[in-house]
Amino acid sequence: MGGFYGVNGKKLQRHYRDYLSEFKEWKQKSHAKDWLIFPENMGKYLSIDETALSKGELYTIITNKKAKGKKGAIVAILAGTKAEPIIEQLLKIPKTLRDKVKEITLDMAHSMKMIVKKCFPKAIQVTDRFHVQKLALEALQDIRIKHRWEAIDLENEQIKQTKSVQKEFIPETFPNGDTRKQLLARSRYLLYKAPNNWTQNQYIRSKILFEQYPDIKRAYDLVQGLRNIFNTATSIQTTYTKLAHWYKDVEQTGFKAFNTIANTITINYKSILNYFINRSTNASAESFNAKIKAFRAQFRGVKNVEFFLFRLTTIFA
């Protein structure tokens, strides 16, 4: 715009901030960096999550699901993730409004649970199913990565040996053309998918991978088993029974990471099982975080946090 009107771009940006945008008259400017609350946007179904606005600094954001990421979505933006100062600010919202909240989706962070418990005591806490599944996927990928490093070490050693006898190194390849190192690297994305979503090449690669590494197959089956519980269970009681069978399968494999996940689910089982009341997830919060990142990228970062928050809340609050 500056180029079109023959005005210096930085100067135009500065004038927009200081004179055209009403930023200087913004009533919440003095405390915007620490907290912003919009009680009028309160709803029955909320999401709470954290996001990084600038230089990795985290903010806790509460959004109203009914707004679907549009105007009226932001209920509160609060600096940091520490429970006590966030609770202090949220308690400024009238109790009558806070008591109307029926359900809040969140991750498994203890601070988030404490915030919800203190500020929205009548709301049901629902742990996001995708955070639970993500833990299992990370455990699976850790096993794959461990084997990949072993394959790289093996190939390096073979190259050294062939060089010592002045021969050319020819790596072993599988029927699909992958070397062992490539097989483990290229299998990353297929392990995120259910088998019915694999392409023909991924199906062939998975068959080779599982033949070569039975432990990856067992871990993959555990991930799919957990996913199927969330997809097919129809009630809290049936889910509880299916999880008990899944725990037994985890114990039989002896995978330490999966035992840790099973223990995490046990600790958070009440809020995890609450998913089956309305099948609510934290997808709306994740989607809103993506909008913030896109908004930040559009303006090439955050130079002035207060002004960024002013523009963000003008659109979404």
Beta strands, then each sheet from edge to edge (+ up, - down):
strand 1: 35-37
strand 2: 45-54
strand 3: 57-64
strand 4: 74-79
strand 5: 103-106
strand 6: 124-127
sheet 1: 1+ 4- 3+ 2- 5- 6-
end
